[in-house]
Amino acid sequence: MVVKETELPYLRRCVELAAEALRAGDEPFGSVLVDAGGAVLAEDHNRVASGDRTRHPELELARWSAAHMTAQERAAATVYTSGEHCPMCAAAHAWVGLGRIVYVASSDQLASWLAEFNVPAPPVRTLPVNEVAPGVAVAGPVPELTAEVRELHRSFHRGRG
């Protein structure tokens, strides 16, 4: 699936949210939920530094959508995100019936960066979204923004590992 030029502002906002997470001492991930008409409904960034490793923005947006949107609205919505959903977030996305996912950096890219930065593997294996949620339309990575996301992760992991 192709990422359209008109979608780049949402993805840039995801990178900004990831940078906000980094400034707050958290892992740099950010996500934006957009309705079928292009209106931003909700956004968030990683909050795992709280000690709750499930506080991913994609999971928070899935929960928000279940509480505030109809099934039809969720199916027509798009989640933009700085990094491809982890298996937990991909499952939540599919379970609540959200529509398309558009990400800047893929799980494979993140895994290779973390290996390069000598970061231990996470406790959950990274998988492409469609291995967890085969019915979800997915687009990414987005080369225009990937270097920025890589740099955020490098900054977070500098001195670790």
Secondary structure as UniProt FT lines:
FT   HELIX           5..7
FT   HELIX           8..23
FT   TURN            24..25
FT   STRAND          30..34
FT   TURN            36..37
FT   STRAND          40..45
FT   HELIX           48..50
FT   TURN            53..54
FT   HELIX           57..68
FT   HELIX           71..76
FT   STRAND          78..83
FT   HELIX           87..96
FT   STRAND          100..105
FT   HELIX           107..116
FT   TURN            117..118
FT   HELIX           129..132
FT   TURN            134..135
FT   STRAND          138..139
FT   HELIX           143..157
FT   TURN            158..159
//
